[in-house]
């Protein structure tokens, strides 16, 4: 995974450096999109929204209308 540099020293293969850069860039861009990381996070958010709606529905049922 190394090659000889211009001064005959061992250096990392240029392709490896490019791959590292591209992986970092991809991680940065995906982070900016704000996508959920896992299916568990999606399910947790769905359950939280459902609970809020359920509580709001219960509260609306028991309001006294004048």
KARAGI-V84423 format. One record per residue. N is the residue number from 1. RES is the residue in one small letter. PHI is phi as a letter, one per 20 degrees, with the letter a starting at -180 (* if undefined). PSI is psi in whole degrees, 0 to 359 (999 if undefined). Layout:
N:RES:PHI:PSI / N:RES:PHI:PSI
This chain:
1:x:*:14 / 2:x:c:160 / 3:x:c:166 / 4:x:e:133 / 5:x:e:185 / 6:x:f:332 / 7:x:d:21 / 8:x:m:23 / 9:x:e:157 / 10:x:f:129 / 11:x:c:161 / 12:x:f:145 / 13:x:f:133 / 14:x:g:326 / 15:x:f:323 / 16:x:f:318 / 17:x:f:320 / 18:x:f:320 / 19:x:f:317 / 20:x:g:315 / 21:x:f:316 / 22:x:f:322 / 23:x:f:318 / 24:x:f:318 / 25:x:f:317 / 26:x:f:316 / 27:x:f:319 / 28:x:f:314 / 29:x:f:319 / 30:x:f:324 / 31:x:f:322 / 32:x:f:334 / 33:x:f:334 / 34:x:m:29 / 35:x:f:146 / 36:x:f:144 / 37:x:f:322 / 38:x:c:165 / 39:x:f:330 / 40:x:f:321 / 41:x:f:322 / 42:x:f:314 / 43:x:f:320 / 44:x:f:319 / 45:x:f:318 / 46:x:f:317 / 47:x:f:322 / 48:x:f:316 / 49:x:f:319 / 50:x:f:319 / 51:x:f:319 / 52:x:f:316 / 53:x:f:321 / 54:x:f:316 / 55:x:f:320 / 56:x:f:322 / 57:x:f:317 / 58:x:f:318 / 59:x:f:324 / 60:x:f:328 / 61:x:f:328 / 62:x:d:11 / 63:x:f:140 / 64:x:e:126 / 65:x:d:129 / 66:x:d:999
